[in-house]
Amino acid sequence: MRKSFANFAMLVLLGGLQAFVTPVLAQEITVNGGNQTVSITTGTPGGEPLPVVNTSTTLTYRKQSVIAKITVGTSCPGQSFTLKVLAVSVTKGVAAPEVTLTNGMPATDFITSIPKTGAATGTCTLQYTASSLFSQGNSLDEGNDVHTVTYTILAQ
């Protein structure tokens, strides 16, 4: 049963990979941190561009009347580049492995085993990793990746 969700949009530009996050408050989940900017501007000689990690956004969620989990999904029509998310420093529940955000993906477990007892809220840091390969082109040629990421809290 779907309880509630929080969305935010992420604009990803390559050649200056940028992410802008606009939080949307929901009754059960809140994305905190405002707009984010991530730029891939360096690489290694003879190698690929270096991934960029952003950890300035957090997720706050309320306990449910049953053991719960949070899932993550994204919509990014015309996606050209790679964006991953990982729950770090989870205070209630268990972080799932890092999730690669792919356009149209089904909702994927993000935090599981959120207990129905204890503190009323839990938090985690959202660790986004943006990366690209030279073979993927750049945002001038391919356009910007715009992600709408959805976090949903459900009965487990």
N, C-alpha and C positions, 0 to 999 in steps of 0.2 A: 504494500500500500504506500503510495507516494504521499509524504507528509508536507514537504515544501522544498523550495529550491532557491538558489541564488545564482544570478548570471553576472557576467561581466564581459566586456568586449576587449579583445586584444588585437591591436593593429601591429603587424609585424612587417618591417621593411628591411630588405637585405641590401647591403651596400651602405647601410646604416640601419641595421635590424633594430626596430623600435617596437616596444609594446606599450600600449596605453590601456590601463585597466580602469573601468568605471564600475564601482560597486553598486549592487542592487540589494537592498535589505529585504530579507524574508523573515517570517516569524521564527523559524527554527535555525536558520543559517545566515551568517553575515560575512561578507568578504570585506576586509578592512585594508586600507593602504592607499587608496586613491590611484591616480594615473601613474603608470610606470613607464620608464624608457629604458630599453635595452638596445645597445648598438654593437654589432659585430663589425669591428674595424681593423682587426689585426689577424695575421696568420703567420705560419712558420715558412721560412724560405724553402721553396720546393714542396710545401705541404698544403694542407687545407686551412680555411679560416678557423680561428679558435672559437670554441663555444663560449657563450656568455651565460652566467648564472645570476638570477635575480631572486633575492629572498626578502624583499621589502613588503610583501603582502601576507596577511594572515587570514585564517578562517576561524570563526567562532561558531559553535553549534551547541544546541540545547539537548540534554538527555531526553529520551523518549520513555514511554510506559512499557516498552519491550526492548530487548537487546536489538541494537540498530547498527546500520552501516551507512557510509556516505559513498556515493558513486560520482564519477566525473565523466563528462562527455564533451564533445566540441562540434561546432559547425564552422567550416572554413572553406566555402566554395572556391575552387581554383587554387587550393593549397599547393605551394611550391617548396616550402622549407620545413624543417623539423622543429617541433616544440614539444617538450616533455614537462611533466609536473610530478613532484614528489611531496608527500606530507612529512614534514620534519618537526621534531619536538612535540609529538602528539601527547596531549595531557589526558585524554579519555579515549580508549580504544587502541587498535593496533594498525599502524601504517602498512598499507599494501606496497608492493614494489612500485618503482617509478613507472608512470603511465606515459606512453607516447600518444600525444593528442593528434588524431587523424580525422579529417573531415568525414562526418557521417558515421563515426564509430558508434557502436552500442555503448551504453553506460557501462563503465568499468569500475570495479571495487577500488576505492581510494583509502578509506579508513573502515576497518571492520571491528566487530566485537565491542561496540560502544555499550557500556553497561547501563542498565536502567536505574542503578543505585549510585550513591555518592554525590559528588559535586553537581550542581545544576547545569554547568556549562563546561565545554571542553574547547581547546584551541590547538592550532598547529600553525606552523609557518609554511607557506606555499613556496616551494623551491622550483622556479621555472628555469629550464635550460633551453636556450635557443641555439640552434646550430645549422650549418649549411655546408654544402660541398660546392666546389667550383663548378662541377658538372651540373648543378641545379640552376645555375645562372645567378642573376641578381634582381633586385626589386625594380630597377630601371627597365629591364627587359621583361620580367615575369609579372610585375605588379606586386602589390603588398599582400601579405597574408593577414586576413582579418578573422580572428577567432572569436566565437561566442562560446565561452566555456560554461557548462552547467554543472553545479554541484547539487546532489539530491540526497536527502536523508530518508532512509527506508527501514522497515522492519527487516531484520536479518533472517 
